[in-house]
Structures are given as C-alpha cells and as structure tokens.
Amino acid sequence: MPAVEILTWLSLIVGAAASTAALWGYYGELPTWLTGPEVCAMEGGGCAILFRTSRAALLGVPNASLGVLLYLLLAVALVSGWPAWMLIVMVVPAVAMSTFLGWSLLSRGLQCRICWAGHVANFTLLFALVVRAT
C-alpha cells in the first residue's frame, strides 16, 4: 500500500475518533486526559466549555456530528472509487472550519487535544487527497 494511501486512511481514522470524542463532549463530560489541563480547569472536568459554545455548532448542528458524517462518507467514497476531486471538494469546508476553530483556540490561549487532533487530521487529509489526485 502506498504511503499516501496509509496517510489518507490514518487521517480518516484520527478525524473520526476526534469527531466521536467531541460529540461525546457535546452531550456529556470527557475525561481530562482527552482534553488538556487548561480546558479541564474551566468547567466540569472536561471540554464542556468548548464543545457546547456557539462555535461548536453550525446552524444548530454540532460540528462533531458533521465531522462523523464527513469521515464516514469519505470512507465510503474511497472504497467506492469516487474521483479524487470530489473528495477534495468535500474536505475543503472542513479545512476552512478547522482554520477558524484553530485560530479561535490560539487567540483564546486554549488547548484541546481532541480539537487539535481533528484539525490536523483535516489538513493532512486534504494534503493526502491532493497528492492522490496528482
């Protein structure tokens, strides 16, 4: 299996895991080892403060739900042999959202391990898909 293929699937797995954990944090409390000390000290011993803000949802739908849906759809698309350009088009909005949310974390001096895992996965996935397309 080529390295770009491994990178693509690894990014999908990390992104799906981060989205699933973030969805858990949206509806419940996460253990502190998943979040980071600055966030954990803020509220309820978990990421509740981050995963339940207005930035954690797009038009009322939790970002984490959109992430889970995206990664599932991408996995089906990869297995089904969809054209690379379609996959890239699906990932670009996630990268745009990651850019905004990452900036939001940095500007407020917050760390969230789950958030960063998802953001890095999105950028890595876009890179891998572009390489696959060329």
Backbone as CSV, one residue per row, in Angstrom:
resi,resn,N_x,N_y,N_z,CA_x,CA_y,CA_z,C_x,C_y,C_z
1,MET,0.849,-1.181,0.000,0.000,0.000,0.000,0.895,1.245,0.000
2,PRO,0.671,2.160,-0.933,1.492,3.381,-0.994,1.337,4.237,0.270
3,ALA,2.369,5.019,0.558,2.385,5.857,1.760,1.216,6.837,1.787
4,VAL,0.847,7.390,0.639,-0.255,8.359,0.615,-1.580,7.674,0.971
5,GLU,-1.718,6.425,0.606,-2.919,5.658,0.949,-2.997,5.452,2.465
6,ILE,-1.862,5.107,3.051,-1.798,4.919,4.507,-2.100,6.237,5.218
7,LEU,-1.518,7.324,4.729,-1.752,8.645,5.321,-3.225,9.039,5.230
8,THR,-3.844,8.745,4.105,-5.268,9.062,3.926,-6.116,8.330,4.953
9,TRP,-5.925,7.023,5.069,-6.734,6.234,5.998,-6.424,6.564,7.450
10,LEU,-5.167,6.833,7.753,-4.804,7.222,9.112,-5.474,8.546,9.488
11,SER,-5.482,9.487,8.557,-6.150,10.775,8.792,-7.648,10.583,9.010
12,LEU,-8.243,9.713,8.222,-9.672,9.427,8.387,-9.965,8.838,9.763
13,ILE,-9.142,7.919,10.197,-9.349,7.269,11.497,-9.179,8.272,12.632
14,VAL,-8.127,9.074,12.574,-7.893,10.077,13.619,-9.024,11.108,13.625
15,GLY,-9.420,11.571,12.444,-10.512,12.542,12.362,-11.822,11.983,12.889
16,ALA,-12.124,10.748,12.551,-13.367,10.118,13.018,-13.332,9.936,14.534
17,ALA,-12.173,9.543,15.059,-12.048,9.381,16.512,-12.197,10.726,17.224
18,ALA,-11.584,11.762,16.687,-11.683,13.096,17.290,-13.121,13.610,17.239
19,SER,-13.794,13.403,16.121,-15.183,13.842,15.997,-16.092,13.082,16.958
20,THR,-15.853,11.792,17.090,-16.663,10.986,18.007,-16.456,11.445,19.449
21,ALA,-15.197,11.697,19.823,-14.909,12.185,21.175,-15.512,13.569,21.395
22,ALA,-15.438,14.427,20.392,-16.017,15.765,20.516,-17.533,15.694,20.653
23,LEU,-18.150,14.759,19.954,-19.595,14.581,20.074,-19.952,14.111,21.483
24,TRP,-19.132,13.234,22.026,-19.302,12.797,23.412,-19.206,14.017,24.327
25,GLY,-18.229,14.887,24.083,-18.064,16.091,24.887,-19.202,17.087,24.718
26,TYR,-19.862,17.048,23.582,-21.002,17.945,23.341,-22.185,17.561,24.232
27,TYR,-22.358,16.257,24.425,-23.512,15.775,25.184,-23.179,15.316,26.599
28,GLY,-21.906,15.083,26.899,-21.516,14.598,28.220,-20.173,15.167,28.621
29,GLU,-19.578,14.589,29.665,-18.276,15.045,30.138,-17.195,14.070,29.722
30,LEU,-16.109,14.613,29.256,-14.962,13.822,28.825,-13.937,13.709,29.942
31,PRO,-13.161,12.624,29.947,-12.066,12.548,30.911,-10.993,13.583,30.586
32,THR,-10.324,14.068,31.614,-9.368,15.160,31.437,-8.194,14.789,30.543
33,TRP,-7.790,13.526,30.471,-6.649,13.161,29.631,-6.940,13.374,28.148
34,LEU,-8.211,13.468,27.772,-8.561,13.713,26.376,-8.590,15.190,26.015
35,THR,-8.684,16.043,27.004,-8.950,17.441,26.714,-7.726,18.344,26.830
36,GLY,-7.079,18.329,27.949,-5.963,19.235,28.201,-6.221,20.009,29.473
37,PRO,-5.199,20.328,30.222,-5.382,20.917,31.549,-6.055,22.275,31.568
38,GLU,-5.792,23.130,30.589,-6.394,24.467,30.612,-7.911,24.377,30.446
39,VAL,-8.345,23.513,29.572,-9.770,23.368,29.325,-10.442,22.691,30.496
40,CYS,-9.797,21.665,31.043,-10.385,20.893,32.135,-10.634,21.751,33.359
41,ALA,-9.785,22.729,33.585,-9.939,23.591,34.753,-11.082,24.585,34.567
42,MET,-11.590,24.703,33.361,-12.590,25.730,33.085,-13.990,25.338,33.530
43,GLU,-14.395,24.114,33.279,-15.774,23.742,33.601,-15.945,22.232,33.594
44,GLY,-16.506,21.717,34.648,-16.981,20.345,34.698,-15.957,19.250,34.464
45,GLY,-14.677,19.523,34.565,-13.672,18.498,34.393,-13.527,17.992,32.973
46,GLY,-14.067,18.700,31.999,-13.960,18.246,30.617,-14.061,19.397,29.649
47,CYS,-14.340,19.089,28.424,-14.383,20.094,27.366,-15.756,20.726,27.196
48,ALA,-16.584,20.651,28.199,-17.938,21.177,28.062,-17.944,22.617,27.584
49,ILE,-17.005,23.401,28.069,-16.977,24.814,27.701,-16.686,25.017,26.219
50,LEU,-15.887,24.134,25.629,-15.575,24.265,24.209,-16.610,23.596,23.323
51,PHE,-17.025,22.415,23.704,-17.906,21.640,22.836,-19.360,22.079,22.907
52,ARG,-19.667,23.025,23.766,-21.050,23.494,23.881,-21.190,24.996,23.622
53,THR,-20.176,25.598,23.037,-20.256,27.019,22.710,-20.966,27.190,21.370
54,SER,-21.224,28.432,21.021,-21.860,28.702,19.726,-20.939,28.316,18.567
55,ARG,-19.630,28.285,18.808,-18.684,27.892,17.754,-18.643,26.383,17.542
56,ALA,-19.266,25.636,18.435,-19.243,24.178,18.352,-20.385,23.622,17.502
57,ALA,-21.158,24.523,16.897,-22.276,24.068,16.068,-22.431,24.995,14.870
58,LEU,-22.816,24.402,13.769,-23.078,25.149,12.553,-24.563,25.028,12.253
59,LEU,-25.266,26.150,12.325,-26.717,26.178,12.116,-27.439,25.199,13.041
60,GLY,-26.950,25.104,14.281,-27.585,24.255,15.278,-27.141,22.803,15.273
61,VAL,-26.362,22.404,14.296,-25.878,21.021,14.210,-24.458,20.982,14.780
62,PRO,-24.204,20.101,15.761,-22.856,20.040,16.323,-21.802,19.776,15.240
63,ASN,-20.705,20.524,15.291,-19.612,20.317,14.340,-19.144,18.867,14.359
64,ALA,-19.135,18.280,15.543,-18.683,16.896,15.675,-19.567,15.942,14.879
65,SER,-20.862,16.204,14.837,-21.774,15.369,14.030,-21.439,15.497,12.548
66,LEU,-21.155,16.717,12.129,-20.774,16.934,10.737,-19.466,16.209,10.422
67,GLY,-18.539,16.211,11.391,-17.275,15.514,11.204,-17.461,14.010,11.074
68,VAL,-18.262,13.418,11.947,-18.526,11.978,11.871,-19.137,11.634,10.517
69,LEU,-20.094,12.426,10.090,-20.736,12.205,8.787,-19.729,12.337,7.644
70,LEU,-18.889,13.358,7.696,-17.884,13.568,6.653,-16.933,12.379,6.551
71,TYR,-16.403,11.945,7.684,-15.422,10.857,7.644,-16.052,9.543,7.181
72,LEU,-17.294,9.286,7.578,-17.980,8.084,7.084,-18.188,8.161,5.574
73,LEU,-18.637,9.315,5.109,-18.868,9.498,3.681,-17.559,9.387,2.893
74,LEU,-16.493,9.952,3.424,-15.189,9.854,2.753,-14.712,8.405,2.681
75,ALA,-14.912,7.660,3.753,-14.502,6.250,3.748,-15.270,5.470,2.688
76,VAL,-16.577,5.695,2.608,-17.392,5.032,1.578,-16.929,5.465,0.188
77,ALA,-16.665,6.744,0.023,-16.236,7.272,-1.270,-14.890,6.679,-1.692
78,LEU,-13.973,6.539,-0.757,-12.665,5.964,-1.077,-12.797,4.499,-1.500
79,VAL,-13.583,3.763,-0.742,-13.770,2.344,-1.066,-14.502,2.180,-2.394
80,SER,-15.413,3.101,-2.679,-16.212,3.037,-3.913,-15.487,3.594,-5.129
81,GLY,-14.342,4.215,-4.923,-13.561,4.724,-6.046,-14.037,6.043,-6.622
82,TRP,-14.616,6.904,-5.784,-15.040,8.220,-6.267,-13.820,8.984,-6.776
83,PRO,-14.026,9.900,-7.710,-12.905,10.715,-8.211,-12.292,11.561,-7.086
84,ALA,-10.992,11.720,-7.154,-10.264,12.451,-6.115,-10.770,13.884,-5.958
85,TRP,-11.145,14.526,-7.056,-11.585,15.921,-6.956,-12.859,16.035,-6.107
86,MET,-13.721,15.017,-6.147,-14.938,15.055,-5.328,-14.600,14.966,-3.842
87,LEU,-13.606,14.158,-3.524,-13.182,14.023,-2.129,-12.565,15.324,-1.625
88,ILE,-11.772,15.951,-2.485,-11.158,17.229,-2.118,-12.225,18.282,-1.866
89,VAL,-13.221,18.335,-2.714,-14.319,19.299,-2.543,-15.034,19.063,-1.213
90,MET,-15.156,17.815,-0.804,-15.816,17.511,0.473,-14.964,17.923,1.668
91,VAL,-13.644,17.897,1.531,-12.751,18.180,2.657,-12.470,19.677,2.823
92,VAL,-12.538,20.447,1.747,-12.203,21.881,1.828,-13.028,22.626,2.884
93,PRO,-14.346,22.418,2.992,-15.077,23.112,4.061,-14.610,22.718,5.462
94,ALA,-14.225,21.454,5.642,-13.719,21.015,6.942,-12.408,21.715,7.273
95,VAL,-11.557,21.897,6.274,-10.286,22.601,6.490,-10.554,24.072,6.811
96,ALA,-11.510,24.663,6.134,-11.862,26.060,6.430,-12.370,26.191,7.866
97,MET,-13.217,25.260,8.279,-13.737,25.279,9.647,-12.606,25.041,10.647
98,SER,-11.693,24.130,10.336,-10.550,23.874,11.216,-9.660,25.101,11.346
99,THR,-9.495,25.833,10.262,-8.688,27.056,10.298,-9.306,28.057,11.269
100,PHE,-10.602,28.271,11.145,-11.293,29.213,12.031,-11.256,28.745,13.485
101,LEU,-11.579,27.478,13.711,-11.630,26.970,15.084,-10.238,26.887,15.712
102,GLY,-9.231,26.544,14.909,-7.858,26.537,15.414,-7.411,27.928,15.813
103,TRP,-7.725,28.902,14.970,-7.410,30.299,15.297,-8.128,30.704,16.585
104,SER,-9.368,30.267,16.726,-10.150,30.589,17.915,-9.486,30.027,19.179
105,LEU,-8.990,28.808,19.099,-8.296,28.221,20.249,-7.017,29.000,20.572
106,LEU,-6.243,29.287,19.539,-4.976,30.004,19.743,-5.205,31.409,20.286
107,SER,-6.181,32.113,19.758,-6.420,33.500,20.173,-6.920,33.581,21.614
108,ARG,-7.527,32.508,22.087,-8.015,32.490,23.473,-7.056,31.767,24.409
109,GLY,-5.927,31.299,23.874,-4.925,30.637,24.698,-5.371,29.289,25.238
110,LEU,-6.210,28.590,24.489,-6.730,27.301,24.942,-6.070,26.148,24.207
111,GLN,-5.997,25.024,24.873,-5.532,23.792,24.250,-6.626,22.753,24.392
112,CYS,-6.855,22.013,23.340,-7.827,20.924,23.375,-7.259,19.821,22.489
113,ARG,-6.826,18.748,23.104,-6.175,17.671,22.358,-7.091,17.095,21.288
114,ILE,-8.347,16.945,21.612,-9.307,16.394,20.651,-9.464,17.349,19.472
115,CYS,-9.610,18.618,19.775,-9.782,19.622,18.718,-8.585,19.609,17.773
116,TRP,-7.383,19.661,18.342,-6.182,19.705,17.506,-6.010,18.433,16.696
117,ALA,-6.375,17.300,17.275,-6.289,16.041,16.511,-7.180,16.111,15.275
118,GLY,-8.388,16.615,15.441,-9.306,16.754,14.306,-8.818,17.760,13.278
119,HIS,-8.297,18.891,13.746,-7.811,19.921,12.818,-6.608,19.428,12.011
120,VAL,-5.672,18.782,12.686,-4.506,18.240,11.985,-4.946,17.154,11.009
121,ALA,-5.891,16.328,11.405,-6.402,15.278,10.516,-7.008,15.886,9.257
122,ASN,-7.758,16.976,9.397,-8.371,17.612,8.229,-7.322,18.141,7.253
123,PHE,-6.305,18.829,7.774,-5.256,19.358,6.899,-4.454,18.234,6.247
124,THR,-4.152,17.202,7.025,-3.405,16.064,6.491,-4.217,15.335,5.433
125,LEU,-5.498,15.210,5.675,-6.382,14.558,4.712,-6.444,15.336,3.404
126,LEU,-6.549,16.646,3.493,-6.549,17.453,2.277,-5.240,17.275,1.516
127,PHE,-4.128,17.327,2.223,-2.824,17.129,1.588,-2.764,15.768,0.895
128,ALA,-3.159,14.720,1.594,-3.100,13.362,1.026,-4.008,13.230,-0.187
129,LEU,-5.175,13.832,-0.146,-6.107,13.746,-1.273,-5.572,14.500,-2.490
130,VAL,-4.938,15.641,-2.258,-4.348,16.401,-3.359,-3.207,15.598,-3.982
131,VAL,-2.389,14.987,-3.154,-1.294,14.154,-3.674,-1.865,12.985,-4.471
132,ARG,-2.913,12.358,-3.980,-3.553,11.250,-4.714,-4.090,11.703,-6.072
133,ALA,-4.569,12.944,-6.122,-5.180,13.466,-7.341,-4.149,13.803,-8.415
134,THR,-2.900,14.001,-8.019,-1.869,14.416,-8.984,-1.082,13.234,-9.497
